[in-house]
Amino acid sequence: MSKKIANVGRTSVFGLLAAALLSGVFYVSTSKVSANHPVLVEGNCDSPVPGTTLVSPGTCGDYDGDGRIGTAEDTDGADRIFGTINAALGPGTGAAAGTGANFNGSIMIVGDGRFAESIYIGENFGTGGSAAPGNVTLEAAPGVSADIDAVLQGDPAGGNGLRQSQPGITVSYLTNASNRVVTLRNLTVRNFDTGIWANNASRVFIDNCRVENNLNFGIRVSNTSRATVINSKVSATGFRLPVTVAATNAWGIGLEQSGQARIADTTVTHNLGGGIINNTGNAANAVLYKVGTYFNGTDTLAVTINENPNFAK
């Protein structure tokens, strides 16, 4: 148990031990999860062929050692360990029914992997999600490489084209959006049409993410959404291979309608159309602090530079 749990960080181990002691219940088991543990997502690898779901136990990102990864891990039992991100976000199905995050809680990726998924977090508008989503955190554990990538080498299941036409991560909240926040942390999002899309009235916190090689937007903030971007890198929007359609915007970070963004300690570079483009008509909607914008088509357009780190929300 200690060997596997250590992969999610020493703080998590101490937190689990403290919770067990306080509750008076302590389990000695080889299980990798326990009460109040976040939903976990295993890693995977590019060899064997992507899409393979059965591997030698303990290899290819198999965190719990049962020889299942990917979709084979999604429904194998009530262990709160999943193989795909979308399955972990949902309620869980099959033998895993009721063990997913149900769009309200923490999902932690605990093994290196390339996740060929277009991820949706938010209300059900006919595209998945929940009738009443809550606060969601999607993050990779420290030291874990979690690539959410539209393109898989060889395209074994024929899904590259469809994924490339979609956003990598869509956050779309409407009802009660003002008291719901989605946190995205320690992720790489690449090769989609849009890397991360904050839509409708969403509140999104993006921390230590790399958003690169998407087609039209690295990060898109639209309608009345508010996004905070810190400690991140947004690069090479418009430079995506293979080229299936031409870029129309190719913006690193783009604001539309009444979207607002607060961006700090972030680098926005080599985006074909523009670095940070505020298309809302209000320069105060995009406020920057310690942001580097270099070698973009247009580095910044209609933004406010603020030297005060405590800039207004």
Protein Blocks (a to p, Z undefined) as FASTA:
>chain_A
ZZmmmmnojklmmmmmmmmmmnopacddfbfbdehiacddddddfbdcehiabdcehiah
ianonopacjllmmnocnhpafbfklmmmnoeajlgokannopacdddfbdcddddddde
dddehigcjfbdcdddddddehiacdddfbdghilnopmmmmmmpcfbdcddfehplmcc
cddehiacehiablbdcehjaccddehiacehifklmbdcehjbccddehiacehihiac
ddfbdcfklpabdcehjbccddehiacehifkbmcdcfeopaklpccehiacehifblbg
ciaddfbfkbcZZ
